[in-house]
Amino acid sequence: MAKELWQRSGVELGAAYDSGDCTPVDVLDAVLQRIERVNPRINAFVTLDSAGARQSAEASAKRWQTGTASGPLDGVPISVKDNITVRGLRSTWGSRLYADFVPESDELPIGRLRSKGAIILGKTNCPEFTLQGYTDNLLFGVTRNPWDPELTPGGSSGGAVAAVAAGLGPIAMATDGGGSIRRPASHTGLVGLKPSRGRVPRCDGFPAILLDFESVGPIARTVEDIILVMHAIGGYDLRDPLALAFKDTPFAASSVAQSRIWFVRKFAGSPVDTEIAKNVEAAAAAFAELGHIVEEGDAPFDLEPLNEAWAVIGQTGLAWLLQSFPKWHGKITPALEEMARNGEKRTGSEYVAALDAVRRLQKSLSIFFSDHDIILTPSAAALPWPATEPFPTQIAGERVGPRGHAIFTGFANMAGCPGISVPAAPSAKGLPIGIQMVAAPGQDGMLCALAGQYESFQPWVDRFPQL
Protein backbone atom coordinates (compact mmCIF):
# COMPACT_ATOMS: atom_id res chain seq x y z
CA MET A 1 0.00 0.00 0.00
CA ALA A 2 1.36 3.43 -0.98
CA LYS A 3 2.20 5.76 1.86
CA GLU A 4 0.14 8.84 2.52
CA LEU A 5 2.10 12.05 1.96
CA TRP A 6 2.19 12.76 5.71
CA GLN A 7 3.73 9.33 6.31
CA ARG A 8 6.75 9.84 4.08
CA SER A 9 10.20 10.46 5.46
CA GLY A 10 12.26 13.52 4.62
CA VAL A 11 14.48 11.53 2.26
CA GLU A 12 11.41 10.10 0.51
CA LEU A 13 9.92 13.57 0.10
CA GLY A 14 13.10 14.97 -1.44
CA ALA A 15 13.12 12.11 -3.95
CA ALA A 16 9.41 12.61 -4.70
CA TYR A 17 9.92 16.32 -5.37
CA ASP A 18 12.83 15.55 -7.67
CA SER A 19 10.79 13.02 -9.65
CA GLY A 20 7.73 15.26 -9.81
CA ASP A 21 5.60 12.74 -7.92
CA CYS A 22 4.37 15.52 -5.62
CA THR A 23 5.19 19.09 -4.65
CA PRO A 24 6.03 20.74 -1.33
CA VAL A 25 2.62 22.41 -1.45
CA ASP A 26 0.91 19.01 -1.74
CA VAL A 27 2.84 17.75 1.26
CA LEU A 28 2.21 20.84 3.36
CA ASP A 29 -1.53 20.57 2.68
CA ALA A 30 -1.49 16.93 3.82
CA VAL A 31 0.53 17.70 6.96
CA LEU A 32 -1.61 20.70 7.92
CA GLN A 33 -4.76 18.61 7.51
CA ARG A 34 -3.19 15.96 9.71
CA ILE A 35 -2.27 18.59 12.32
CA GLU A 36 -5.80 19.98 12.32
CA ARG A 37 -7.25 16.52 12.91
CA VAL A 38 -4.74 15.05 15.35
CA ASN A 39 -3.06 17.86 17.28
CA PRO A 40 -6.09 18.63 19.50
CA ARG A 41 -5.78 15.09 20.89
CA ILE A 42 -2.07 15.20 21.72
CA ASN A 43 -1.10 18.91 22.01
CA ALA A 44 2.21 18.55 20.17
CA PHE A 45 2.17 21.95 18.41
CA VAL A 46 1.68 25.06 20.52
CA THR A 47 2.41 27.67 17.84
CA LEU A 48 1.69 26.95 14.19
CA ASP A 49 2.93 29.14 11.34
CA SER A 50 0.60 28.03 8.55
CA ALA A 51 1.00 31.22 6.51
CA GLY A 52 4.80 31.23 6.72
CA ALA A 53 4.94 27.52 5.96
CA ARG A 54 2.75 27.97 2.88
CA GLN A 55 4.91 30.80 1.61
CA SER A 56 7.99 28.59 2.05
CA ALA A 57 6.28 25.63 0.35
CA GLU A 58 5.29 27.70 -2.67
CA ALA A 59 8.81 29.08 -3.02
CA SER A 60 10.24 25.57 -2.70
CA ALA A 61 7.85 24.22 -5.35
CA LYS A 62 9.10 26.84 -7.78
CA ARG A 63 12.72 25.92 -7.08
CA TRP A 64 12.04 22.25 -7.76
CA GLN A 65 10.17 23.15 -10.96
CA THR A 66 13.07 25.26 -12.23
CA GLY A 67 15.83 22.87 -11.18
CA THR A 68 17.21 25.25 -8.54
CA ALA A 69 16.30 23.35 -5.37
CA SER A 70 18.69 23.87 -2.47
CA GLY A 71 19.08 20.15 -1.85
CA PRO A 72 17.09 17.19 -0.55
CA LEU A 73 15.73 19.12 2.46
CA ASP A 74 14.13 21.76 0.25
CA GLY A 75 10.39 21.65 0.92
CA VAL A 76 10.56 19.17 3.80
CA PRO A 77 8.32 20.20 6.75
CA ILE A 78 10.16 20.47 10.07
CA SER A 79 8.92 21.40 13.55
CA VAL A 80 11.00 23.22 16.17
CA LYS A 81 10.95 22.70 19.93
CA ASP A 82 9.76 25.76 21.80
CA ASN A 83 13.11 26.37 23.51
CA ILE A 84 14.84 26.97 20.15
CA THR A 85 14.36 30.46 18.79
CA VAL A 86 12.74 30.99 15.39
CA ARG A 87 12.69 34.37 13.71
CA GLY A 88 9.32 36.12 13.95
CA LEU A 89 7.67 33.20 15.75
CA ARG A 90 6.69 33.18 19.42
CA SER A 91 9.27 31.21 21.41
CA THR A 92 8.30 30.67 25.05
CA TRP A 93 10.59 27.97 26.51
CA GLY A 94 7.37 26.67 28.05
CA SER A 95 7.25 29.58 30.50
CA ARG A 96 4.89 32.46 31.18
CA LEU A 97 8.00 34.58 31.68
CA TYR A 98 8.59 34.33 27.91
CA ALA A 99 4.94 34.18 26.87
CA ASP A 100 5.20 37.19 24.53
CA PHE A 101 8.80 36.74 23.35
CA VAL A 102 9.19 36.90 19.55
CA PRO A 103 12.85 36.56 18.48
CA GLU A 104 14.29 38.69 15.72
CA SER A 105 16.58 35.92 14.46
CA ASP A 106 16.76 32.15 14.11
CA GLU A 107 19.03 30.17 16.36
CA LEU A 108 21.88 29.07 14.11
CA PRO A 109 20.76 25.47 13.36
CA ILE A 110 17.30 26.71 12.32
CA GLY A 111 18.84 29.36 10.09
CA ARG A 112 20.89 26.65 8.41
CA LEU A 113 17.81 24.51 7.80
CA ARG A 114 15.95 27.49 6.41
CA SER A 115 18.84 28.20 4.03
CA LYS A 116 18.44 24.64 2.72
CA GLY A 117 14.77 25.31 1.93
CA ALA A 118 13.23 23.42 4.85
CA ILE A 119 9.69 24.46 5.77
CA ILE A 120 9.36 25.60 9.40
CA LEU A 121 5.93 24.43 10.52
CA GLY A 122 5.86 25.90 14.02
CA LYS A 123 6.84 25.27 17.63
CA THR A 124 6.31 22.12 19.69
CA ASN A 125 5.55 21.93 23.40
CA CYS A 126 8.12 21.47 26.15
CA PRO A 127 8.13 21.65 29.96
CA GLU A 128 9.10 24.98 31.51
CA PHE A 129 12.80 25.71 30.95
CA THR A 130 13.11 22.10 29.66
CA LEU A 131 14.02 20.88 33.14
CA GLN A 132 11.55 18.01 33.56
CA GLY A 133 11.23 14.57 32.03
CA TYR A 134 7.59 14.88 30.99
CA THR A 135 5.82 17.59 28.99
CA ASP A 136 3.40 19.96 30.69
CA ASN A 137 3.51 23.67 31.53
CA LEU A 138 1.37 26.53 32.77
CA LEU A 139 1.10 28.10 29.31
CA PHE A 140 -0.01 25.26 27.06
CA GLY A 141 -0.82 22.28 29.26
CA VAL A 142 0.03 18.63 28.87
CA THR A 143 1.30 16.84 25.76
CA ARG A 144 0.18 13.26 25.20
CA ASN A 145 1.74 10.19 23.61
CA PRO A 146 0.27 9.26 20.20
CA TRP A 147 0.62 5.57 21.06
CA ASP A 148 -1.69 6.05 24.05
CA PRO A 149 -2.95 9.59 24.76
CA GLU A 150 -3.41 8.72 28.43
CA LEU A 151 0.37 8.44 28.70
CA THR A 152 3.27 10.88 28.42
CA PRO A 153 5.68 11.01 25.48
CA GLY A 154 8.34 11.98 28.02
CA GLY A 155 10.33 15.17 27.98
CA SER A 156 11.59 17.60 27.59
CA SER A 157 11.11 17.09 23.83
CA GLY A 158 7.61 15.67 24.31
CA GLY A 159 5.94 17.90 21.74
CA ALA A 160 8.67 17.19 19.21
CA VAL A 161 8.37 13.41 19.39
CA ALA A 162 4.57 13.48 19.59
CA ALA A 163 4.50 15.48 16.35
CA VAL A 164 6.77 13.12 14.41
CA ALA A 165 5.21 9.94 15.80
CA ALA A 166 1.73 11.19 14.86
CA GLY A 167 2.74 12.17 11.32
CA LEU A 168 2.69 15.93 11.91
CA GLY A 169 5.84 16.41 9.86
CA PRO A 170 8.66 13.89 9.30
CA ILE A 171 11.40 15.69 11.27
CA ALA A 172 11.59 17.66 14.51
CA MET A 173 14.39 19.83 15.82
CA ALA A 174 14.89 19.55 19.56
CA THR A 175 17.43 19.82 22.36
CA ASP A 176 18.99 17.28 24.68
CA GLY A 177 20.47 18.49 27.97
CA GLY A 178 20.23 15.24 29.92
CA GLY A 179 18.40 12.82 27.62
CA SER A 180 15.62 15.10 26.37
CA ILE A 181 15.84 13.83 22.79
CA ARG A 182 16.74 10.20 23.43
CA ARG A 183 14.22 9.25 26.13
CA PRO A 184 11.16 10.81 24.41
CA ALA A 185 12.25 9.19 21.13
CA SER A 186 12.29 5.85 22.94
CA HIS A 187 8.78 6.44 24.31
CA THR A 188 7.36 7.13 20.84
CA GLY A 189 9.16 4.69 18.53
CA LEU A 190 11.50 7.19 16.88
CA VAL A 191 15.16 7.85 16.22
CA GLY A 192 16.71 10.67 18.23
CA LEU A 193 20.31 11.88 18.11
CA LYS A 194 22.12 13.96 20.71
CA PRO A 195 25.20 15.11 18.78
CA SER A 196 28.67 15.51 20.26
CA ARG A 197 29.29 18.73 22.16
CA GLY A 198 30.07 21.36 19.52
CA ARG A 199 29.07 19.22 16.54
CA VAL A 200 26.03 21.46 15.95
CA PRO A 201 27.11 25.09 16.53
CA ARG A 202 24.74 27.32 18.48
CA CYS A 203 24.23 31.07 18.81
CA ASP A 204 21.34 33.54 19.13
CA GLY A 205 19.33 31.23 21.38
CA PHE A 206 18.03 31.20 24.95
CA PRO A 207 20.50 31.43 27.86
CA ALA A 208 22.44 28.23 28.58
CA ILE A 209 21.41 27.09 32.05
CA LEU A 210 22.99 23.62 31.75
CA LEU A 211 26.50 24.81 30.90
CA ASP A 212 27.46 23.19 27.59
CA PHE A 213 25.63 19.94 28.32
CA GLU A 214 22.72 20.74 25.99
CA SER A 215 22.92 20.01 22.25
CA VAL A 216 20.53 20.71 19.40
CA GLY A 217 19.70 17.57 17.44
CA PRO A 218 17.13 15.93 15.14
CA ILE A 219 14.28 13.52 15.78
CA ALA A 220 12.88 11.48 12.90
CA ARG A 221 11.39 8.16 11.91
CA THR A 222 14.51 6.95 10.09
CA VAL A 223 18.27 7.08 10.53
CA GLU A 224 18.51 8.36 6.94
CA ASP A 225 16.58 11.47 7.95
CA ILE A 226 18.84 12.01 10.96
CA ILE A 227 21.87 11.93 8.67
CA LEU A 228 20.14 14.25 6.18
CA VAL A 229 19.61 16.88 8.86
CA MET A 230 23.07 16.50 10.34
CA HIS A 231 24.65 17.27 6.97
CA ALA A 232 22.75 20.57 7.02
CA ILE A 233 23.36 21.66 10.62
CA GLY A 234 26.64 20.02 11.60
CA GLY A 235 29.27 22.32 10.11
CA TYR A 236 31.69 24.61 11.94
CA ASP A 237 30.80 28.20 12.80
CA LEU A 238 33.25 30.58 14.46
CA ARG A 239 30.50 32.07 16.64
CA ASP A 240 30.46 28.90 18.73
CA PRO A 241 33.92 28.14 20.18
CA LEU A 242 32.80 24.61 21.05
CA ALA A 243 32.54 23.89 17.32
CA LEU A 244 36.26 24.48 16.79
CA ALA A 245 36.90 20.77 17.40
CA PHE A 246 35.00 20.02 14.20
CA LYS A 247 36.37 22.78 11.99
CA ASP A 248 38.06 20.36 9.61
CA THR A 249 35.72 17.38 10.09
CA PRO A 250 32.28 17.93 8.57
CA PHE A 251 29.63 15.43 9.58
CA ALA A 252 29.78 12.18 7.63
CA ALA A 253 28.20 8.81 8.29
CA SER A 254 30.89 6.14 8.09
CA SER A 255 30.66 2.64 6.75
CA VAL A 256 29.84 -0.02 9.33
CA ALA A 257 32.85 -1.84 10.73
CA GLN A 258 32.96 -4.46 13.45
CA SER A 259 32.28 -2.52 16.65
CA ARG A 260 33.26 -3.30 20.23
CA ILE A 261 30.03 -2.90 22.17
CA TRP A 262 29.82 -2.72 25.97
CA PHE A 263 26.31 -3.73 27.04
CA VAL A 264 25.17 -2.33 30.41
CA ARG A 265 21.85 -3.69 31.66
CA LYS A 266 21.56 -1.45 34.73
CA PHE A 267 23.29 1.53 36.27
CA ALA A 268 24.31 0.95 39.89
CA GLY A 269 21.62 -1.68 40.36
CA SER A 270 18.79 0.74 39.64
CA PRO A 271 15.54 -0.91 38.47
CA VAL A 272 14.58 -1.32 34.82
CA ASP A 273 11.15 -2.30 33.54
CA THR A 274 11.18 -6.04 32.81
CA GLU A 275 9.94 -5.70 29.22
CA ILE A 276 12.54 -3.01 28.49
CA ALA A 277 15.27 -5.20 29.96
CA LYS A 278 14.21 -8.19 27.87
CA ASN A 279 13.93 -6.28 24.59
CA VAL A 280 17.20 -4.41 25.02
CA GLU A 281 18.92 -7.72 25.74
CA ALA A 282 17.45 -9.00 22.45
CA ALA A 283 18.90 -5.94 20.70
CA ALA A 284 22.33 -6.71 22.16
CA ALA A 285 22.02 -10.24 20.79
CA ALA A 286 21.08 -8.80 17.39
CA PHE A 287 24.30 -6.79 17.30
CA ALA A 288 26.26 -9.95 18.07
CA GLU A 289 24.42 -11.70 15.23
CA LEU A 290 25.44 -8.83 12.96
CA GLY A 291 29.07 -9.61 13.71
CA HIS A 292 29.91 -7.08 16.39
CA ILE A 293 31.80 -7.91 19.57
CA VAL A 294 29.32 -7.57 22.44
CA GLU A 295 30.55 -7.76 26.03
CA GLU A 296 28.50 -7.20 29.15
CA GLY A 297 29.49 -5.30 32.28
CA ASP A 298 28.88 -2.40 34.62
CA ALA A 299 28.89 1.29 33.77
CA PRO A 300 32.52 2.44 33.39
CA PHE A 301 32.09 5.32 35.84
CA ASP A 302 30.74 6.09 39.30
CA LEU A 303 27.12 7.21 39.02
CA GLU A 304 26.51 8.81 42.42
CA PRO A 305 28.81 11.85 41.96
CA LEU A 306 27.11 12.51 38.63
CA ASN A 307 23.65 12.49 40.22
CA GLU A 308 24.86 14.98 42.83
CA ALA A 309 26.50 17.16 40.17
CA TRP A 310 23.35 17.12 38.05
CA ALA A 311 21.26 18.52 40.89
CA VAL A 312 23.77 21.28 41.62
CA ILE A 313 24.15 22.40 38.01
CA GLY A 314 20.43 22.33 37.18
CA GLN A 315 19.41 24.18 40.33
CA THR A 316 22.07 26.87 40.13
CA GLY A 317 21.50 27.33 36.40
CA LEU A 318 17.82 28.01 36.96
CA ALA A 319 18.52 30.36 39.88
CA TRP A 320 20.97 32.28 37.67
CA LEU A 321 18.43 32.60 34.86
CA LEU A 322 15.70 33.90 37.15
CA GLN A 323 17.91 36.74 38.34
CA SER A 324 16.87 38.42 35.07
CA PHE A 325 13.22 38.31 36.22
CA PRO A 326 12.94 40.12 39.58
CA LYS A 327 9.22 39.35 39.81
CA TRP A 328 9.34 35.68 38.87
CA HIS A 329 7.95 34.39 42.18
CA GLY A 330 4.53 32.83 41.75
CA LYS A 331 4.81 32.81 37.94
CA ILE A 332 6.56 29.52 37.30
CA THR A 333 5.81 25.85 37.94
CA PRO A 334 5.85 25.16 41.71
CA ALA A 335 8.39 22.35 41.34
CA LEU A 336 10.73 24.74 39.56
CA GLU A 337 10.21 27.40 42.25
CA GLU A 338 11.55 24.91 44.76
CA MET A 339 14.39 24.02 42.43
CA ALA A 340 15.36 27.68 42.03
CA ARG A 341 15.29 28.30 45.79
CA ASN A 342 17.56 25.31 46.29
CA GLY A 343 19.87 26.73 43.64
CA GLU A 344 20.09 30.03 45.49
CA LYS A 345 21.38 28.15 48.56
CA ARG A 346 24.13 26.27 46.75
CA THR A 347 27.72 27.23 47.50
CA GLY A 348 30.66 27.84 45.23
CA SER A 349 32.36 24.78 46.70
CA GLU A 350 29.41 22.61 45.69
CA TYR A 351 29.56 24.00 42.15
CA VAL A 352 33.30 23.33 41.84
CA ALA A 353 32.74 19.80 43.17
CA ALA A 354 30.12 19.27 40.44
CA LEU A 355 32.55 20.42 37.76
CA ASP A 356 35.19 18.11 39.20
CA ALA A 357 32.79 15.16 38.94
CA VAL A 358 32.27 16.01 35.27
CA ARG A 359 36.04 16.11 34.64
CA ARG A 360 36.50 12.74 36.32
CA LEU A 361 33.74 11.28 34.15
CA GLN A 362 35.40 12.62 31.01
CA LYS A 363 38.71 11.05 32.03
CA SER A 364 37.08 7.68 32.76
CA LEU A 365 35.32 7.62 29.41
CA SER A 366 38.40 8.75 27.52
CA ILE A 367 40.21 5.69 28.84
CA PHE A 368 37.19 3.44 28.30
CA PHE A 369 36.72 4.41 24.65
CA SER A 370 40.33 3.54 23.87
CA ASP A 371 39.24 -0.13 24.10
CA HIS A 372 35.54 0.08 23.20
CA ASP A 373 33.42 1.80 20.53
CA ILE A 374 29.92 1.83 22.00
CA ILE A 375 28.10 1.75 25.32
CA LEU A 376 24.72 0.08 24.82
CA THR A 377 21.93 0.61 27.37
CA PRO A 378 18.18 1.03 27.52
CA SER A 379 17.23 4.59 26.55
CA ALA A 380 14.85 4.83 29.50
CA ALA A 381 14.29 2.65 32.53
CA ALA A 382 10.49 2.91 32.42
CA LEU A 383 7.70 2.62 29.87
CA PRO A 384 5.56 5.75 29.41
CA TRP A 385 3.54 6.68 32.50
CA PRO A 386 0.35 8.81 32.95
CA ALA A 387 0.63 12.06 31.02
CA THR A 388 -0.05 14.41 33.92
CA GLU A 389 2.45 12.84 36.32
CA PRO A 390 6.02 14.20 36.32
CA PHE A 391 7.70 10.81 36.72
CA PRO A 392 6.91 7.18 37.52
CA THR A 393 7.19 6.45 41.22
CA GLN A 394 7.78 2.72 40.73
CA ILE A 395 9.79 0.72 38.21
CA ALA A 396 9.76 -3.09 38.24
CA GLY A 397 8.11 -3.00 41.65
CA GLU A 398 10.75 -0.73 43.24
CA ARG A 399 10.17 2.85 44.36
CA VAL A 400 12.19 5.43 42.45
CA GLY A 401 12.74 9.17 42.61
CA PRO A 402 12.31 11.85 39.92
CA ARG A 403 15.33 10.71 37.87
CA GLY A 404 14.78 6.95 38.23
CA HIS A 405 13.38 6.65 34.71
CA ALA A 406 16.12 8.92 33.31
CA ILE A 407 19.19 7.27 34.79
CA PHE A 408 20.85 6.11 31.55
CA THR A 409 21.18 9.32 29.55
CA GLY A 410 22.76 12.20 31.49
CA PHE A 411 26.34 10.92 31.45
CA ALA A 412 26.59 11.43 27.69
CA ASN A 413 25.70 15.11 28.08
CA MET A 414 28.22 15.65 30.85
CA ALA A 415 30.98 13.98 28.86
CA GLY A 416 30.09 15.62 25.53
CA CYS A 417 29.51 12.24 23.86
CA PRO A 418 27.09 11.60 21.01
CA GLY A 419 24.15 9.40 21.91
CA ILE A 420 21.37 7.95 19.80
CA SER A 421 18.12 6.18 20.64
CA VAL A 422 16.56 3.78 18.16
CA PRO A 423 13.50 1.56 18.51
CA ALA A 424 13.81 -1.98 19.83
CA ALA A 425 10.88 -4.39 19.75
CA PRO A 426 7.82 -2.81 21.41
CA SER A 427 6.18 -3.98 24.61
CA ALA A 428 3.46 -6.63 24.69
CA LYS A 429 0.87 -3.82 24.63
CA GLY A 430 2.58 -2.13 21.70
CA LEU A 431 4.30 0.67 23.59
CA PRO A 432 7.62 1.69 22.07
CA ILE A 433 10.94 0.76 23.69
CA GLY A 434 14.29 2.28 22.75
CA ILE A 435 17.92 1.29 22.96
CA GLN A 436 20.62 3.90 23.55
CA MET A 437 24.07 3.82 21.99
CA VAL A 438 26.78 6.24 23.16
CA ALA A 439 30.16 6.72 21.48
CA ALA A 440 33.28 8.78 22.07
CA PRO A 441 33.07 12.52 21.28
CA GLY A 442 33.22 13.10 17.54
CA GLN A 443 31.98 9.63 16.58
CA ASP A 444 28.51 10.80 15.54
CA GLY A 445 28.87 9.40 12.03
CA MET A 446 29.91 5.97 13.25
CA LEU A 447 26.99 5.99 15.68
CA CYS A 448 24.52 6.77 12.90
CA ALA A 449 26.00 4.08 10.65
CA LEU A 450 25.60 1.46 13.38
CA ALA A 451 22.05 2.64 14.07
CA GLY A 452 21.28 2.36 10.36
CA GLN A 453 22.57 -1.20 10.27
CA TYR A 454 20.36 -2.13 13.21
CA GLU A 455 17.39 -0.40 11.52
CA SER A 456 17.87 -2.62 8.45
CA PHE A 457 18.08 -5.71 10.64
CA GLN A 458 15.08 -4.81 12.84
CA PRO A 459 12.95 -2.39 10.75
CA TRP A 460 10.47 -0.16 12.55
CA VAL A 461 9.59 2.58 10.05
CA ASP A 462 6.13 1.22 9.20
CA ARG A 463 4.91 1.31 12.81
CA PHE A 464 2.36 4.09 13.17
CA PRO A 465 0.02 4.71 16.11
CA GLN A 466 -3.68 4.42 15.45
CA LEU A 467 -5.08 7.92 15.89
MOCORSUL-V369748 format. One record per pair of residues at least 6 apart in sequence whose C-alpha atoms are under 6 Angstrom apart, sorted by the first residue. I is the first residue (numbers start at 1). J is the second residue. If there is no record, write none. Layout:
BEGIN
I | J
I | J
END
This chain:
BEGIN
5 | 27
6 | 30
6 | 31
6 | 167
7 | 167
9 | 170
10 | 76
10 | 170
10 | 225
14 | 72
16 | 22
17 | 23
23 | 61
24 | 57
24 | 61
24 | 75
25 | 57
31 | 168
35 | 168
42 | 143
42 | 144
43 | 143
44 | 124
44 | 125
44 | 143
44 | 159
44 | 162
44 | 163
45 | 123
45 | 124
46 | 123
46 | 124
46 | 125
47 | 122
47 | 123
48 | 122
49 | 121
49 | 122
53 | 119
53 | 120
53 | 121
56 | 119
57 | 75
60 | 75
63 | 69
70 | 116
73 | 118
74 | 116
74 | 117
74 | 118
75 | 117
75 | 118
75 | 119
76 | 118
76 | 119
77 | 119
77 | 169
78 | 119
78 | 120
78 | 121
78 | 169
78 | 171
78 | 172
79 | 120
79 | 121
79 | 122
79 | 172
80 | 123
80 | 124
80 | 172
80 | 173
81 | 123
81 | 124
81 | 174
82 | 91
82 | 93
82 | 123
82 | 124
82 | 125
83 | 93
85 | 91
85 | 106
85 | 107
85 | 205
86 | 106
87 | 103
87 | 104
87 | 105
87 | 106
88 | 102
88 | 103
88 | 104
89 | 102
90 | 101
90 | 102
91 | 101
91 | 102
92 | 98
92 | 99
93 | 129
94 | 126
94 | 127
94 | 128
94 | 137
95 | 128
107 | 203
107 | 204
107 | 205
108 | 202
108 | 203
109 | 233
112 | 233
124 | 159
124 | 160
125 | 159
126 | 135
126 | 156
126 | 157
127 | 135
127 | 136
127 | 137
127 | 156
128 | 137
130 | 156
132 | 156
133 | 154
133 | 155
133 | 156
134 | 154
134 | 155
134 | 156
134 | 390
135 | 142
135 | 143
135 | 155
135 | 156
135 | 158
136 | 142
144 | 151
144 | 152
144 | 153
144 | 387
145 | 151
145 | 152
145 | 153
145 | 162
146 | 166
147 | 465
150 | 386
150 | 387
151 | 384
151 | 385
151 | 386
151 | 387
152 | 384
152 | 385
152 | 386
152 | 387
153 | 184
153 | 187
154 | 184
155 | 180
155 | 184
156 | 180
157 | 180
157 | 181
160 | 172
161 | 185
164 | 170
171 | 219
171 | 220
172 | 218
172 | 219
173 | 217
173 | 218
174 | 216
174 | 217
175 | 215
175 | 216
175 | 217
176 | 214
176 | 215
177 | 213
177 | 214
178 | 410
178 | 413
179 | 409
179 | 410
181 | 192
182 | 192
182 | 421
183 | 379
183 | 380
185 | 191
185 | 192
186 | 433
186 | 434
187 | 432
188 | 432
189 | 423
189 | 432
190 | 221
191 | 219
191 | 220
191 | 221
191 | 421
191 | 422
192 | 219
192 | 420
192 | 421
193 | 217
193 | 218
193 | 419
193 | 420
194 | 217
194 | 418
194 | 419
195 | 418
196 | 416
196 | 417
196 | 418
196 | 441
196 | 442
197 | 416
198 | 242
198 | 243
199 | 234
199 | 243
200 | 233
200 | 234
201 | 240
201 | 243
202 | 240
209 | 317
213 | 413
213 | 414
218 | 226
223 | 452
231 | 251
234 | 251
235 | 250
236 | 243
236 | 247
252 | 445
253 | 445
253 | 446
253 | 449
254 | 445
254 | 446
254 | 449
256 | 449
258 | 292
259 | 292
259 | 373
260 | 293
260 | 372
260 | 373
261 | 293
261 | 294
261 | 374
261 | 375
262 | 295
262 | 296
262 | 375
262 | 376
263 | 295
263 | 296
263 | 376
264 | 297
264 | 298
264 | 377
271 | 395
272 | 381
273 | 381
273 | 382
273 | 395
273 | 396
288 | 294
305 | 357
309 | 354
315 | 339
315 | 340
315 | 343
316 | 343
318 | 340
319 | 340
319 | 343
319 | 344
362 | 415
373 | 439
374 | 438
374 | 439
375 | 437
375 | 438
376 | 436
376 | 437
377 | 435
377 | 436
378 | 435
378 | 436
379 | 434
379 | 435
379 | 436
380 | 405
380 | 406
381 | 405
382 | 405
391 | 402
393 | 399
393 | 400
394 | 400
417 | 440
417 | 441
418 | 438
418 | 439
418 | 444
419 | 437
419 | 438
420 | 436
420 | 437
421 | 434
421 | 435
421 | 436
422 | 434
422 | 435
423 | 433
423 | 434
424 | 433
424 | 434
426 | 432
426 | 433
END
